[in-house]
Amino acid sequence: MKHPVVLSMLAAALLPLPAAAQGYRARLDTRFQSVAFRGVQLDSVPAADVVTGPDGGLFSPDGFAVQCLTGQPFCTFFRPGAELRAAPVTTTADVTVWGLGVPGLTARGKVRVGADLGDGARWPGTDPAVHLLEGYAEWASPVLTAHVGRTNVFTRFGFTGFDGAKVEVRPLADYVRLSAWGGWGLARGVALPVTSDALNPLDDFQPRDRQLVAGARLGWTVDRLDGSFTYQREVDPASDLFVSERIALEGALTPFGGLVVSGGADYDLSFGYWGTAEGSIRYAHPSGIGRVRVGARRYRPHFDLWTIWGAFSPTPYRAVSGAAAVTPVRGLDLRGSAEVYEYDETGADTPLARFVDDGWRWAVGATVTRLERWTLTGEYHAEQGPGAGAIGFETAATYQFDETLAATARLGTLKRPLEFRVDDASVWVFGLRIDYHPVDQVRLNLELQQYDETRRRPDAARFEWNQFRLHAGMTLTLGSGADARSLHPAILAIPEAPVTR
């Protein structure tokens, strides 16, 4: 008698989700900023005109430190260039449509349009002008989800974007999850093919064909244990050789409420060595009065085989860290964190020199929210490592006029001592931000920032990189049916494009 019941439950799970009425949701996000900054210009001076300073340094007649190569008739240096102005503007449209006539089927697209309205100083991210971040069709049922189009997966290896397909099967509800994906890969960290002209700083070293991506992941949840195993490979179709091949294992155990023990590691099959690994213990008190975390990690950067960087045998570092936060009274949050780290030996047969190979960083901060209409935050941080260090603080005060309007004033400073350079710098940052959202579907913001920098150099190249920045943004959320009812009447009056059937 139980078999018909079991079969009916299985059939119901395999069927797609019930059909929904046709609808859409669109999010339009527009950002603009104006930036003024000074560039540098390469210059030279005849070697015969170089002046030797009191400490033996070489200078141009007008006081710039120069670099002279043996046997070359000229010495080179950088002098301040013209002031450059950039005015990047971007609009990101994120649209989801459902109710397409097939139960469980939805379509999603995310497109970014950008341009630089400045005086010719190309701002990063504005090329290409039209950028397809995501664009896929999704079909979902209680046990199966499938994507086809431009999509991505997030694993221990980070975000992997590709044009292809992704499938996830959940045969035992959420206890077991099996997913697989594959397609033509996108460059790491950006939704562009690695063959794009916008990613061509290496010219002849750039791949001529897009890599093929394939991967699979097995995840499971057993009582208080969550875990996953991931495999991913990328292949160059022109040579049929690997671009990368890695495996990873990670998990988290919750022995009782508030305590989480987690860890993971990955292994690079292409290079034949362990990559990044870490473990941590976190505890949060059920009352919310405080939380603490201690952990250790080993980090090694990963490089694709087509790049030249892997030939330098990237050296990993090991770190131990801790963090704590406490709320002694309602409306007051105190927090702190610290980490110490050390790089492994490089293994060089004939090292040219030895330098500091360890470092530390720490930070303390507080947030006050109990004051009427005011929120105050502050943080002090310091760090020192191989070649450089930093020390500074940041503060912010937010005043909430009402539910729709808030103003935030910011103040911060940063000092950057550098071990291998002579242009130690410190910078002060002043900012004012206004946030206004008359209704839930409309959000506006405006921010002004002033950067005041001071550089310390013994020559005429101690020019300051002071700059002023203006940020403006608007986020508009549109939707069909109930999603659009609370919009302002002026927005609802915008005519829609006719639908052609």
Order of alpha helices (4+ residues) and beta strands (2+ residues): alpha-beta-beta-beta-beta-beta-beta-beta-beta-beta-beta-beta-beta-beta-beta-beta-beta-beta-beta-beta-beta-beta-beta-beta-beta-beta-alpha
